[in-house]
Amino acid sequence: MTTTTLTRPDARPWTPAGAHGYGHQILDDATRREFLAGLAAAGLLAACGDGTGNDEAAGDRDGSYPRTVSHVRGELTIPARPERVVCLENDAIADYVFALGVEPVASPAAYDAGGAPNPWTPWPDSVQVLASGQKTNVELIASLEPDLIVLNAARYDDDLGDKLRGLAPVLPVETFGPWREPLRDVAEALARETEAEAVIADVDAQVSTTADKVRARAGDRTLAVIQADGGYFGYGTGEEGYLYPYGFVAPTTFEGVDFLEISAEQMEMADAHVIAVGGAETQALLAEPLFEQLPAARAGRVVELTGPELFSLYVGMARTPWAVANVVPKLLAPFEDS
């Protein structure tokens, strides 16, 4: 028997083929209002004036331009306060901008072309929806007259990045893994450093409070999360910011690795008090004979997650409030019933 640990490339977590099966509905105005109200109540929506992104930053009114900011690929000089911010490549980029109280001119609304917007991100009608991934239309971006383009760092050094740098200053940010430094990079570019620190403090406080509640109810009983798509993959504790900061305990087989590939013959590796599963092949996993023999499966302690629920468990400024309200209680329920 062999164990394979996987580390994902420099990209946002891949979206399984069935992850958008929860519906391609666009969030209606009521849903947006509820989301924005929730962020405001949690302290996660920075003051943003009239929402156009053109206002003077509330937290850094003395922020001056031109300014040179550091980023993951080096440095960038921004000549004037950005008023027309365009986010490219996937929706995770816009999360940074929205969290700082700035509304981009345009952005993809989903990770994959044709996918539905994530439920934790507001998408006002005033934000033009762009294609995701490899379908970026440079001519269209030019027509938007951006004065700052925020781009997935993975595309910064390729042909797309070269073309975009001819249009406006381009800020590359990471869209997968640790989120605090990318948020700070965007905040520095927008002169909203104070807002960024407030967002970070609020998220950390929510995670800490949630972790205390989870530990009080689940104790040292374990939770395994498995994505079933193109195989079966367990989310390990080495995957920074995923799930376990919320206070859940991982099975020993999941410790110290990012992802654990689990074959149909290795289901004992996923043995935990509660098992959560999500992805396009969830039903195939649930029907695996050895999975059905796991104590959690026999006792009915298996939680099925939708695509958004699965990916919301990455701790971050946009996902955390939604995950705390909608997913953590779902994961805790089997612990409280057993």
N, C-alpha and C positions, 0 to 999 in steps of 0.2 A: 504494500500500500504506500503510495506517495502523496505528499501534500504539496500543493502549488500555491504560493502566495503571489498575488498580483498587485502591482502598483500602477495606477492609472496614469496616462500621459498628461501633459500640460493642457488640460481642458476641463470644462465643467463636467460633472458626472454624466456618463452617457445616459441617454434616455432610451429605455427599452421600447421595442416596437409597439408594445401595448400600453405604454405609459400615458398616452394621450387618449386612451379609450374611455376616459371619464367624461368625454364630451367636448365638442369644439365650440361650446357656447362662449360668447364674449361676455365679460362681467357687466351686468347692467348697472345703471346709475345708483340704485339702492345698495347694491353690493359694494360699489366703490365708496359710497358714503359711510357704510358700516366699517369698511376696512380703515379708511382714513380716521374715522372717529376712534377706532380701537388703537391705532398707532398714537394718536394724540393723547389718549388716556394713559397709554403706557409710557409716554414721554419720548416715543421713538420718531415722531414726526417733527422735524425742526421747523421753526418759524419760517414761513416762505412767502410772506407778503401776499400778492395777488395770484401766486401760483404760476406765473409766467416764466420764472427763472431770471427775470430781468431786474429784480429788486436788489438793493444793496444788502449784502449778507448781514443777518441779524447778529451773529456772534463775532464778526470780525469787521466792524465798520471802518476800521483804520487800515484794512488790507489794501496794499498799494500795488500798482502795476506800472511797468512790466515787472514780472517776477519769474525767477527761475526755480523750477520745482524738480525734485528728484523722483525717479520712478524705477521700475524694475529693470529697465533697459538702459538707464543713464539719467540724463537731465533734459529738461524741456523749458524753453523760454516762452512765456505767454505775454504778448504785448499789452493786452487790455483785458478788463474783466469780461469773461465770457458771457454772452447774452443768448447765443444760439448753440446749445450743446447737442451734439448728435452722438448717440450710442450705437455701436455696431457689433455684429457677430452673434450675440445672443442676449436674452433678456436679463441675464445675471449682471451685465454691465449697468443697465438702467437701475437695478436695485441700489447701487452705490449712489447714484445721482438723486433718485427719489428720497433716499434716507436722509440726505442733506437738505431737503426742502426745496430742491430745484426740479423743475419740470423740463425734461429734454424736449427739443423740437421734434425729434423722431428717434425711434428705436425698434428693434425686433420685439415682438410681444411674447415670444416663446423660444425655447432652445432649438427646436427643429422647425424647419419650414412647414407651415400648415398646422402646427401644433396649437393647442389652446393656451391662453395666458395662464400663468400660475395664479392660484387663488390668493396668494399672499401679496401680490404686487398690484397697486392701483394702475389702471390704464385709462386716464381721462381721454375723452374723444378728441381733445385738442392735440394729442401726441400722435404724429403720423406713424403708422405701423410699417416697418421695413421688413424685408426678407431676412431670414436667419441663415447662419452658416455660410456656405460657399457662394450664396446667391447675391452678394452685395453688389449693387448697381452704382458704380462710381459716378456716372453722369447724374443720376438722381441725387446722390449725396451733394454733388457740386451745386445743383439747383437749390438746395436748402440753405446755401450760404452759411455754413457753420463757421463759428469762430473758435470752437474746440471740438475735437473728435475723440471720444473715449473708446478704445479698441481692445479686444482680447489680445493679451500680450503674445499669444501663440502666433498671431498673424502680423505682428509688428515688423518683422524682418523679411517678410516675403513680398511678392509683387503687389499685393493689395496695400500693404503698409506704405510702400514707395509711392503709389498713386495718391493715397490719401494725404501724405505729407505735402503734396503739391497744392492741396486745397486749404489746409488749416493746420494749426498745431495739433499733433496727435499724441494723446496720453495713453500708453499701454498699461493695462492692469490685469492681474491674474483673476481668473473666474473660478478657480477650483482650489480648495484648500484654505489656508488661513485667510481671513477676510479683513482683519483690522488694518494692516498696512496698506492694502489697496484702497480701503475707504479713506485712510489718511492722505494718500496720494491725490485722490480725487478732491478731497476737501482743501488741500493746499492749492490745487489749481483753481478752485472756485472761491478761495478766501473764506472758507467755512470750517476752519480748524476747530473752533469751539463747539460747533454743532456735532462734528465727528466724535469728539471726546464724550459729549453727552450721550450720543447714540451708543457708543461702546460701553459706557458705564451702565446704561439702562439694560442693554442686552445681558451684560454680565450679571446684573442684579436679578434679572428674570431667570437666567439659567441657575444661579445659586439657590434662589428660592424654590424653584422647581425640583432641583436635586435633593434638597432637604425633604420635600414632600415625598419624592419617590423612594428615598432611602427609608423613610419612616414606614412606608407601606409595603415595599418589596423586600426590604432587608438585603440579605446577601444572596437571595435567590436570583437565578440568572435569566437573561433575555438574549436570544439569538435573533438577528435580523438577516434574512436571506433574500437576495434579488434573484428571481428566476427568469432569466432571459439570455438565450445563447449559452445556457449552462446554469449552474447554481453557484452563487457567490455569497459568502458570508461577509458582513461588514465587521472588520476587526477594530481593535482599540488603537492600532497604528494609524487609522484614517482620521487625521486630526480634525476635531470639531464635529465628528459624526456621532450622534446618539448618546454615547456614554457620558459626556459631560452633564447630561440630565439626571445622572445618579443611578442609572441602571448598571448592573454587573454583567460582564460578558462571560461566556463559557471560557474555560482555560484554553481551549483550542483556538479561540479568536483573539487571544492576547498577543500584542506586539506585532501584529501584521495589519496591512492595509485591507487586503481582501483575501479571502480564503476560498479557493475553488474546491467545490465538494461534488464528487461524482455520486451517481446513484448507488454505488456500492459503499460509499463512505458516510452515510447519513448519521452514523453515530457521532461524527464530528460536530453535528448541529444540535446535539442533545442539550437541552436547557429547560428550565422550569416553564418558560413561555417562549414560543417561537412566533415571530412575525415574518410574513412573506409578502412579496409584491413583485410585479413584473408580468410580462406577456405570457410566461409559461408557469404561472402560479398553479393552475389546475393540474398540470403535469407533475409538478413537484408534490402536490398534495396526494396524488395517486401513486407515487412511488411506494412499492411494498415496504421497503426499509424505513421510509419516512413514516408510514402509517403505524409502524411498530414503536416509534419513539414515545416515551411516557407522556410528553406534552400533547402529542397527537391523540393518543388513546384517551387522555383525560379531557380533551376538548379545549386545551389551552393554546390554540393556534389563532393568531390574529391576521386577517388578510388586509393588506394595505393597498390603496390606490397609488397610481404613479405620483401624484402630488404629495400624498402622505409619506411615501417612501423617501422622496428627495427633500421634503421639508425638514427632515431630522438633521440636516447639516446646519449646525449652529451658525446664525448670521443675522444681520440687522433686519432683513425683511422676513426671513422664514421663521425666526424664533417665536415672535408673538403668535403666529398662526399655529405653529406646531404645539406650543404650550397649551393653547386653547382647544385644539382639535385632535391632536394625535397622541400626546402623552396620556391623557385620560383613557384613550382607547387601549393603549399598551398596558396601562396599570390595571384595567378591569379584571383580567384573569388572575392577577396576584391577589386582589381583594376578595375574589370568589374562591380562593383555594388556601 
